[in-house]
């Protein structure tokens, strides 16, 4: 029981490695506590401590799900608690399964277990939970390193390479406790391999400028979520965004947040045309988060509408939020939700192969809301996209850590791609992110604002943009295989 409690404390502490706290060394120390237990624990005990770590990590790091579901989603408190508990249990189960698997091979020397099997298994587990059952790639160890030296590895191998480096360092810390100097030297050399590599490429630019810098503007309306869709507030919301847009006129690209207009696209045609006309008079292209209803199919899509001099275009959100934009429940539960006046209608996801959007004479790779948590899914568009844009409605999360965690992931997306990223949110954190992952400009939260900044289109592909996650995943499989085989070979030796 003592080890289970210690694992839970380590998991909760690891959540402080992420934004807004940014105590990134905890992304090494937290897993190191768990690795220290797993180095000699039987599989069942490792599974228990793994579950405690994972459950505590997500309970402490994603408690804001209750705020989104109950405070703004209008679900009963018991249902919000149930959904949060289900998420915590599911995510904890990934760490339980990992603990059970990595402690089953017997006869491994400490270096093989701590530097090969555990780090590679952890990285593969995070990759798996990022897509299985729709995925939830939150609180990946690599994301915590947005401000550490390891962030320089993002263009080379993405967030999972950062996770692997963090986990290897955690294993090296535990191995350094061994009395044998050779094992200590092995630990130091292995950790130095990753950290030294990060320092070696820290100043390298993986992409090149494609045009001169130009001005952009991001709008933040700061409309409370519980007021946004009320019919009596519609006129005020539209007037606020029109005023903000007029303040931004002259910027080559103006970006509004996700679903900024509280109407379906066909109902807002007159309003949109007036915005288009004013923008054209000042040489501005406008990108607006908007819901679109398809009369032919009866489907609703969450989109980003670009009104560009080169022609109008749409991007539709591909990764929908479970229990927010679609409800993965049986029909019986759906009928009950309808009777209880709970949201139950599913939106329709966009196609996987959507082209870049045209705006400001450039091509932009677009994402909506938490799609920027999925690093590899933006890579296909980078061959044509010279800029990145993300629109988000963070009003769902109130004054919680969620908007800061998402900004942290956006910073890694910019660095992985070697592109400027414009991130327009409903109430923060609205920001412009440079290709090195630094925040070039940001607006204050919860205030109406026009964030003006300068961006520069870039071309070229980083190594990660060319290959995606596969090199890191293959490396992890090889590391795991070598670790297990070394134990088998040791047992066979006389």
Secondary structure as the mmCIF struct_conf table of DSSP 4:
data_model
#
loop_
_struct_conf.conf_type_id
_struct_conf.id
_struct_conf.beg_label_comp_id
_struct_conf.beg_label_asym_id
_struct_conf.beg_label_seq_id
_struct_conf.end_label_comp_id
_struct_conf.end_label_asym_id
_struct_conf.end_label_seq_id
HELX_RH_AL_P HELX_RH_AL_P1 UNK A 2 UNK A 14
HELX_RH_3T_P HELX_RH_3T_P1 UNK A 15 UNK A 17
BEND BEND1 UNK A 18 UNK A 18
TURN_TY1_P TURN_TY1_P1 UNK A 19 UNK A 21
TURN_TY1_P TURN_TY1_P2 UNK A 24 UNK A 25
HELX_RH_AL_P HELX_RH_AL_P2 UNK A 26 UNK A 38
TURN_TY1_P TURN_TY1_P3 UNK A 39 UNK A 39
BEND BEND2 UNK A 40 UNK A 40
HELX_RH_AL_P HELX_RH_AL_P3 UNK A 43 UNK A 61
BEND BEND3 UNK A 62 UNK A 62
TURN_TY1_P TURN_TY1_P4 UNK A 63 UNK A 63
HELX_RH_AL_P HELX_RH_AL_P4 UNK A 64 UNK A 66
HELX_RH_PI_P HELX_RH_PI_P1 UNK A 67 UNK A 72
TURN_TY1_P TURN_TY1_P5 UNK A 73 UNK A 73
HELX_RH_AL_P HELX_RH_AL_P5 UNK A 77 UNK A 102
TURN_TY1_P TURN_TY1_P6 UNK A 103 UNK A 104
BEND BEND4 UNK A 105 UNK A 105
BEND BEND5 UNK A 107 UNK A 107
HELX_RH_AL_P HELX_RH_AL_P6 UNK A 110 UNK A 111
HELX_RH_PI_P HELX_RH_PI_P2 UNK A 112 UNK A 117
HELX_RH_AL_P HELX_RH_AL_P7 UNK A 118 UNK A 129
TURN_TY1_P TURN_TY1_P7 UNK A 130 UNK A 131
HELX_RH_3T_P HELX_RH_3T_P2 UNK A 132 UNK A 134
TURN_TY1_P TURN_TY1_P8 UNK A 138 UNK A 139
HELX_RH_3T_P HELX_RH_3T_P3 UNK A 141 UNK A 145
TURN_TY1_P TURN_TY1_P9 UNK A 146 UNK A 147
BEND BEND6 UNK A 148 UNK A 148
HELX_RH_3T_P HELX_RH_3T_P4 UNK A 149 UNK A 153
HELX_RH_AL_P HELX_RH_AL_P8 UNK A 154 UNK A 175
TURN_TY1_P TURN_TY1_P10 UNK A 176 UNK A 177
BEND BEND7 UNK A 178 UNK A 179
HELX_RH_AL_P HELX_RH_AL_P9 UNK A 181 UNK A 200
TURN_TY1_P TURN_TY1_P11 UNK A 201 UNK A 203
BEND BEND8 UNK A 207 UNK A 207
STRN STRN1 UNK A 208 UNK A 209
BEND BEND9 UNK A 211 UNK A 211
STRN STRN2 UNK A 214 UNK A 220
HELX_RH_AL_P HELX_RH_AL_P10 UNK A 225 UNK A 228
TURN_TY1_P TURN_TY1_P12 UNK A 229 UNK A 229
HELX_RH_3T_P HELX_RH_3T_P5 UNK A 231 UNK A 233
HELX_RH_AL_P HELX_RH_AL_P11 UNK A 234 UNK A 248
TURN_TY1_P TURN_TY1_P13 UNK A 249 UNK A 250
BEND BEND10 UNK A 251 UNK A 252
STRN STRN3 UNK A 253 UNK A 255
TURN_TY1_P TURN_TY1_P14 UNK A 258 UNK A 259
BEND BEND11 UNK A 261 UNK A 263
STRN STRN4 UNK A 264 UNK A 264
HELX_RH_3T_P HELX_RH_3T_P6 UNK A 265 UNK A 268
HELX_RH_AL_P HELX_RH_AL_P12 UNK A 269 UNK A 281
TURN_TY1_P TURN_TY1_P15 UNK A 282 UNK A 283
STRN STRN5 UNK A 285 UNK A 294
TURN_TY1_P TURN_TY1_P16 UNK A 295 UNK A 298
STRN STRN6 UNK A 299 UNK A 307
TURN_TY1_P TURN_TY1_P17 UNK A 309 UNK A 310
STRN STRN7 UNK A 313 UNK A 316
BEND BEND12 UNK A 318 UNK A 319
HELX_LH_PP_P HELX_LH_PP_P1 UNK A 320 UNK A 321
STRN STRN8 UNK A 322 UNK A 322
TURN_TY1_P TURN_TY1_P18 UNK A 323 UNK A 325
STRN STRN9 UNK A 326 UNK A 326
HELX_RH_AL_P HELX_RH_AL_P13 UNK A 331 UNK A 339
TURN_TY1_P TURN_TY1_P19 UNK A 340 UNK A 341
HELX_LH_PP_P HELX_LH_PP_P2 UNK A 345 UNK A 347
HELX_LH_PP_P HELX_LH_PP_P3 UNK A 349 UNK A 351
TURN_TY1_P TURN_TY1_P20 UNK A 352 UNK A 353
HELX_LH_PP_P HELX_LH_PP_P4 UNK A 354 UNK A 356
STRN STRN10 UNK A 357 UNK A 359
TURN_TY1_P TURN_TY1_P21 UNK A 360 UNK A 361
STRN STRN11 UNK A 362 UNK A 368
HELX_RH_3T_P HELX_RH_3T_P7 UNK A 369 UNK A 373
HELX_RH_3T_P HELX_RH_3T_P8 UNK A 375 UNK A 383
TURN_TY1_P TURN_TY1_P22 UNK A 384 UNK A 384
BEND BEND13 UNK A 386 UNK A 386
STRN STRN12 UNK A 387 UNK A 392
HELX_RH_3T_P HELX_RH_3T_P9 UNK A 394 UNK A 397
BEND BEND14 UNK A 399 UNK A 401
HELX_RH_AL_P HELX_RH_AL_P14 UNK A 402 UNK A 417
TURN_TY1_P TURN_TY1_P23 UNK A 418 UNK A 418
BEND BEND15 UNK A 419 UNK A 419
STRN STRN13 UNK A 421 UNK A 425
BEND BEND16 UNK A 426 UNK A 428
STRN STRN14 UNK A 431 UNK A 433
TURN_TY1_P TURN_TY1_P24 UNK A 435 UNK A 436
BEND BEND17 UNK A 437 UNK A 437
STRN STRN15 UNK A 439 UNK A 442
HELX_LH_PP_P HELX_LH_PP_P5 UNK A 443 UNK A 444
TURN_TY1_P TURN_TY1_P25 UNK A 445 UNK A 446
BEND BEND18 UNK A 447 UNK A 447
STRN STRN16 UNK A 449 UNK A 455
STRN STRN17 UNK A 458 UNK A 459
HELX_RH_AL_P HELX_RH_AL_P15 UNK A 463 UNK A 467
TURN_TY1_P TURN_TY1_P26 UNK A 468 UNK A 469
HELX_RH_AL_P HELX_RH_AL_P16 UNK A 470 UNK A 492
#
